[in-house]
Amino acid sequence: MQKSDVKLETLTGLQKAALLLIALNVENASQVFRSLDPMDVEAISTEISRVRNIPSNVVDDVLDDYYNMVTAREYALEGGLEYAQKVLEKSFGLTKALEIIDKVKNVTTLHGFDVLKKADSVQLVNFLSKEHPQTIALILSHLNPEQTAEALKELPEDMKSDITFRIATLGKISPSTLKQIEKVVDEMAGQSINQSLSKLGGPKSVANILNRTSVLTSKEILAEIEQKNPDVANEIKRLMFLFDDIIHLQDKDIQRILKEVDRKDLALSLKISDDGAKEKIFKNMSERAVDLLKEELEFMGPIKLKEVEDAQSRIVDIIKELEEQEEITINFRGGAEEVYV
């Protein structure tokens, strides 16, 4: 691989992997190698030895490409490919979003779970009830939060907190465990899953699930998780409010929150926010402040998705802090007894 007319579009997957590892420091690159199959290590090492005078802008493109794919895959695991495309589209535009999603589809096989995603919660639980709790957790972590939340409602009471805790504490999945998942899903879907080592579940996944259950159910599950591991429970609680959930807050609470929010963070956070969240914010600001904010958004150039997410996280932290101080109320997930009238 030499300098002559090298572009991201002309690179093979192996060449991209080589450039990515070259861009890392030796220690991080060696950690990556330790996680790879020996044959892959040999192939990538051979490609690294062929690299000669590659322009820095090409390496930068490879890094951006990798970051976009990892980010898209996280969103895909969290809420499916449609959710991932929606988020990416707001950040990069339709054309770029479709390009990233296509790449994710090429390296990620989610087809084995498509049949499960079409099943209703009763069918899903009836099938899973025969499996080990860890297997149930692994499979539910592949589904979108709404479906997992519905499945949790159908599980026996003595299993709900156990399964939820297992999802929260999932980490990297070994090939042998994936074979177990493959066997279970094959029985129902009639298809095989060919997934590489992936990070599933985690506190964020559980937070998204519990956000869609009733307050009573989420409190009961969190209480039992807290008895097993207080740190995991606290992390789930911290993540259980998403930025776009501000549309559910009362106007007086929005006004209180805005007094604490940094102006720059507010503009960044609205970069990929939906129209409902924007209108909720605008509604609770002065006309002049709204005009200035809209102008800032209009002339804001391309921003790294991570910067936007970090700004949203800082605002969510403020919201959670104000809730803990009982200055605002977050209450929008449950039944009629919890609805404001």
C-alpha positions as CSV (number, residue, x, y, z in Angstrom):
1,M,0.0,0.0,0.0
2,Q,1.7,3.1,-1.3
3,K,0.9,6.8,-1.6
4,S,-0.3,6.8,-5.3
5,D,-3.9,8.0,-5.3
6,V,-4.8,6.4,-2.0
7,K,-8.4,7.2,-0.9
8,L,-10.7,5.8,1.7
9,E,-13.0,4.4,-1.0
10,T,-10.1,2.4,-2.6
11,L,-8.9,0.7,0.6
12,T,-9.8,-2.8,1.5
13,G,-11.0,-3.8,5.0
14,L,-7.6,-5.3,5.7
15,Q,-5.8,-2.1,4.7
16,K,-8.1,0.0,6.9
17,A,-7.4,-2.2,9.8
18,A,-3.7,-1.8,9.2
19,L,-3.9,2.0,9.1
20,L,-6.1,2.0,12.2
21,L,-3.6,0.0,14.2
22,I,-0.7,2.2,12.9
23,A,-2.6,5.3,14.2
24,L,-2.8,3.7,17.7
25,N,0.2,3.7,20.0
26,V,2.1,0.4,20.4
27,E,0.5,-0.5,23.7
28,N,-3.1,-0.1,22.4
29,A,-2.3,-1.9,19.1
30,S,-0.9,-4.8,21.0
31,Q,-4.1,-5.1,23.1
32,V,-6.1,-5.2,20.0
33,F,-3.9,-7.9,18.5
34,R,-4.3,-10.0,21.7
35,S,-8.1,-10.1,21.0
36,L,-7.8,-11.2,17.4
37,D,-7.5,-14.6,15.8
38,P,-3.9,-15.5,15.0
39,M,-4.6,-15.7,11.3
40,D,-6.1,-12.2,11.4
41,V,-3.0,-10.9,13.3
42,E,-0.8,-12.4,10.6
43,A,-2.8,-10.9,7.7
44,I,-3.0,-7.4,9.3
45,S,0.7,-7.5,10.2
46,T,1.6,-8.3,6.6
47,E,-0.5,-5.4,5.4
48,I,1.2,-3.1,8.0
49,S,4.6,-4.0,6.6
50,R,3.4,-2.8,3.2
51,V,2.4,0.7,4.3
52,R,4.5,3.4,2.7
53,N,4.0,7.2,3.0
54,I,0.2,7.3,3.3
55,P,-1.2,10.9,3.6
56,S,-2.3,11.9,7.0
57,N,-5.7,12.9,5.7
58,V,-6.4,9.3,4.6
59,V,-5.5,8.0,8.0
60,D,-7.8,10.6,9.5
61,D,-10.6,9.4,7.2
62,V,-10.0,5.8,8.3
63,L,-10.3,6.9,12.0
64,D,-13.5,8.8,11.3
65,D,-14.9,5.9,9.4
66,Y,-14.1,3.5,12.2
67,Y,-15.6,5.9,14.8
68,N,-18.8,6.3,12.8
69,M,-19.2,2.6,12.4
70,V,-18.6,1.9,16.1
71,T,-21.1,4.6,17.1
72,A,-23.7,3.3,14.6
73,R,-23.3,-0.2,15.9
74,E,-23.8,0.9,19.5
75,Y,-27.1,2.6,18.4
76,A,-28.1,-0.4,16.4
77,L,-27.6,-2.7,19.4
78,E,-29.5,-0.2,21.6
79,G,-32.5,0.4,19.4
80,G,-32.1,-1.3,16.1
81,L,-30.8,-0.1,12.7
82,E,-33.7,2.2,12.2
83,Y,-33.0,4.0,15.4
84,A,-29.3,4.2,14.5
85,Q,-30.1,5.6,11.1
86,K,-32.4,8.3,12.6
87,V,-29.7,9.5,15.0
88,L,-26.9,9.5,12.3
89,E,-29.2,11.2,9.8
90,K,-29.6,14.2,12.2
91,S,-25.9,14.4,12.7
92,F,-24.5,13.7,9.2
93,G,-27.5,13.9,6.8
94,L,-29.4,11.2,5.0
95,T,-26.7,10.2,2.4
96,K,-23.9,9.8,4.9
97,A,-26.2,8.0,7.4
98,L,-27.2,5.5,4.8
99,E,-23.5,4.9,3.9
100,I,-22.6,4.2,7.5
101,I,-25.6,2.0,8.1
102,D,-24.7,-0.1,5.0
103,K,-21.2,-0.6,6.4
104,V,-22.6,-1.7,9.7
105,K,-24.9,-4.2,8.0
106,N,-21.9,-5.6,6.1
107,V,-19.9,-6.3,9.3
108,T,-22.8,-7.1,11.6
109,T,-25.3,-9.9,11.4
110,L,-28.5,-9.1,13.2
111,H,-30.7,-11.2,10.9
112,G,-30.9,-14.1,13.4
113,F,-32.8,-11.8,15.7
114,D,-35.2,-10.4,13.1
115,V,-37.7,-13.2,13.8
116,L,-37.5,-12.6,17.5
117,K,-38.2,-8.9,17.0
118,K,-41.5,-9.8,15.2
119,A,-42.7,-12.0,18.1
120,D,-45.0,-10.5,20.7
121,S,-43.9,-10.4,24.3
122,V,-46.0,-13.5,25.3
123,Q,-44.6,-15.6,22.5
124,L,-41.1,-14.4,23.3
125,V,-41.3,-15.2,27.0
126,N,-42.9,-18.6,26.3
127,F,-39.9,-19.5,24.2
128,L,-37.3,-18.1,26.5
129,S,-38.8,-19.6,29.6
130,K,-37.1,-22.9,28.8
131,E,-33.6,-21.3,28.8
132,H,-31.0,-20.4,31.4
133,P,-31.4,-16.9,32.9
134,Q,-28.0,-15.9,31.4
135,T,-29.1,-17.0,28.0
136,I,-32.4,-15.1,28.3
137,A,-30.4,-12.0,29.3
138,L,-28.1,-12.3,26.3
139,I,-31.0,-12.7,23.9
140,L,-33.0,-9.8,25.4
141,S,-30.0,-7.5,25.2
142,H,-30.1,-7.9,21.4
143,L,-33.7,-6.6,21.2
144,N,-34.8,-3.0,21.3
145,P,-35.6,-1.5,24.7
146,E,-39.4,-1.4,24.1
147,Q,-39.6,-5.1,23.3
148,T,-37.4,-6.0,26.2
149,A,-39.5,-3.9,28.6
150,E,-42.6,-5.7,27.4
151,A,-40.9,-9.1,27.8
152,L,-39.9,-8.2,31.4
153,K,-43.6,-7.6,32.2
154,E,-44.4,-11.1,31.2
155,L,-41.6,-12.8,33.1
156,P,-42.3,-14.4,36.5
157,E,-41.8,-12.0,39.4
158,D,-38.9,-14.0,40.8
159,M,-37.0,-13.7,37.4
160,K,-37.5,-10.0,36.6
161,S,-34.7,-8.5,38.7
162,D,-32.4,-11.4,38.1
163,I,-32.6,-11.1,34.3
164,T,-32.3,-7.3,34.5
165,F,-29.2,-7.5,36.7
166,R,-27.7,-10.0,34.2
167,I,-28.3,-7.6,31.3
168,A,-26.7,-4.8,33.3
169,T,-23.6,-6.7,34.0
170,L,-23.0,-8.2,30.6
171,G,-19.7,-7.5,29.1
172,K,-17.7,-8.9,26.1
173,I,-19.2,-12.2,24.9
174,S,-16.9,-15.1,24.2
175,P,-17.2,-17.2,21.0
176,S,-18.4,-20.2,23.1
177,T,-21.2,-18.2,24.6
178,L,-22.2,-16.8,21.2
179,K,-22.5,-20.5,20.0
180,Q,-25.0,-21.0,22.8
181,I,-27.0,-18.0,21.6
182,E,-26.8,-19.2,18.1
183,K,-28.2,-22.6,19.1
184,V,-31.1,-21.0,20.9
185,V,-32.0,-18.5,18.2
186,D,-31.6,-21.1,15.5
187,E,-34.4,-23.2,17.1
188,M,-36.8,-20.4,16.6
189,A,-35.5,-18.4,13.6
190,G,-34.1,-21.3,11.5
191,Q,-31.1,-19.1,10.8
192,S,-27.6,-18.9,12.0
193,I,-25.9,-16.0,13.7
194,N,-22.4,-15.1,12.8
195,Q,-21.4,-12.3,15.2
196,S,-17.9,-11.4,16.3
197,L,-17.0,-10.4,19.8
198,S,-19.5,-7.7,20.8
199,K,-20.4,-5.7,23.8
200,L,-24.0,-6.3,24.9
201,G,-26.2,-5.1,27.6
202,G,-24.8,-2.8,30.2
203,P,-26.4,-0.2,32.5
204,K,-27.3,2.0,29.5
205,S,-29.3,-0.8,28.0
206,V,-31.1,-1.5,31.2
207,A,-31.8,2.2,31.7
208,N,-33.5,2.4,28.3
209,I,-35.6,-0.7,29.2
210,L,-36.7,0.6,32.6
211,N,-37.5,4.0,31.2
212,R,-40.3,2.1,29.4
213,T,-41.7,0.3,32.3
214,S,-43.9,1.6,35.1
215,V,-42.4,3.5,38.0
216,L,-43.4,0.8,40.4
217,T,-41.8,-2.0,38.3
218,S,-38.6,-0.1,37.8
219,K,-38.3,0.8,41.5
220,E,-38.8,-2.9,42.5
221,I,-36.2,-4.1,40.0
222,L,-33.7,-1.4,41.0
223,A,-34.2,-2.1,44.7
224,E,-33.2,-5.8,44.1
225,I,-30.3,-4.9,41.9
226,E,-29.1,-2.4,44.5
227,Q,-28.9,-5.2,47.0
228,K,-26.7,-7.2,44.7
229,N,-24.5,-4.4,43.4
230,P,-25.1,-0.7,44.5
231,D,-22.7,0.7,41.9
232,V,-24.6,-1.0,39.0
233,A,-27.9,0.3,40.4
234,N,-26.6,3.8,40.8
235,E,-25.3,3.9,37.2
236,I,-28.6,2.6,35.9
237,K,-30.5,5.4,37.8
238,R,-28.1,8.0,36.4
239,L,-28.9,6.9,32.9
240,M,-32.6,6.5,33.3
241,F,-33.4,10.0,31.9
242,L,-32.6,10.7,28.2
243,F,-32.2,14.2,26.9
244,D,-35.2,14.0,24.6
245,D,-37.3,13.1,27.6
246,I,-37.4,16.8,28.5
247,I,-40.6,16.9,26.4
248,H,-42.4,15.2,29.3
249,L,-41.3,17.8,31.9
250,Q,-43.5,20.6,33.1
251,D,-42.8,24.1,31.8
252,K,-41.8,25.4,35.2
253,D,-39.3,22.7,35.5
254,I,-37.8,23.4,32.1
255,Q,-37.4,27.0,33.1
256,R,-35.6,26.0,36.3
257,I,-33.3,23.7,34.4
258,L,-32.4,26.4,31.8
259,K,-31.1,28.7,34.6
260,E,-28.3,26.1,35.3
261,V,-27.5,25.0,31.7
262,D,-24.4,26.4,29.9
263,R,-25.5,28.3,26.7
264,K,-23.0,26.4,24.6
265,D,-24.1,23.0,25.9
266,L,-27.7,23.9,25.1
267,A,-26.9,24.7,21.5
268,L,-24.8,21.6,21.1
269,S,-27.4,19.4,22.7
270,L,-30.1,20.5,20.3
271,K,-28.0,19.7,17.2
272,I,-29.5,16.2,16.9
273,S,-32.5,16.6,19.1
274,D,-36.0,16.1,17.7
275,D,-38.4,18.9,16.9
276,G,-40.5,18.2,20.0
277,A,-37.6,18.7,22.4
278,K,-36.5,21.9,20.6
279,E,-40.0,23.4,20.7
280,K,-40.2,22.5,24.4
281,I,-37.0,24.4,25.0
282,F,-38.0,27.4,22.8
283,K,-41.4,27.6,24.5
284,N,-39.7,28.3,27.9
285,M,-37.2,31.0,26.7
286,S,-37.6,34.6,25.9
287,E,-38.2,35.6,22.3
288,R,-34.7,37.2,22.0
289,A,-33.0,34.2,23.6
290,V,-34.8,31.9,21.1
291,D,-33.7,34.0,18.1
292,L,-30.1,33.9,19.3
293,L,-30.2,30.1,19.9
294,K,-31.8,29.4,16.5
295,E,-29.2,31.6,14.8
296,E,-26.4,29.7,16.6
297,L,-27.9,26.4,15.5
298,E,-28.3,27.6,11.9
299,F,-24.6,28.6,11.6
300,M,-23.2,25.7,13.6
301,G,-20.9,23.6,11.4
302,P,-20.4,19.8,11.5
303,I,-19.9,18.7,15.1
304,K,-18.6,15.3,16.3
305,L,-21.5,13.2,17.6
306,K,-19.5,12.6,20.8
307,E,-19.4,16.3,21.6
308,V,-23.2,16.6,21.2
309,E,-23.7,13.5,23.4
310,D,-21.4,14.9,26.0
311,A,-23.3,18.2,26.1
312,Q,-26.6,16.3,26.4
313,S,-25.1,14.2,29.3
314,R,-24.1,17.3,31.2
315,I,-27.6,18.7,30.9
316,V,-29.1,15.4,32.0
317,D,-26.7,15.4,35.0
318,I,-28.1,18.9,35.9
319,I,-31.6,17.6,35.6
320,K,-30.9,14.6,37.8
321,E,-29.2,16.8,40.4
322,L,-32.2,19.2,40.5
323,E,-34.5,16.2,40.9
324,E,-32.5,14.8,43.8
325,Q,-32.7,18.3,45.4
326,E,-36.5,18.1,44.8
327,E,-36.5,21.3,42.8
328,I,-38.0,19.6,39.8
329,T,-40.1,16.4,39.2
330,I,-39.4,13.7,36.7
331,N,-42.4,11.5,36.4
332,F,-43.7,10.4,33.0
333,R,-43.3,6.6,32.7
334,G,-46.1,5.0,34.5
335,G,-49.9,4.6,34.4
336,A,-52.8,6.9,35.1
337,E,-52.0,7.4,38.7
338,E,-48.7,9.1,37.8
339,V,-50.0,11.4,35.1
340,Y,-50.4,15.2,35.7
341,V,-53.8,16.7,35.0
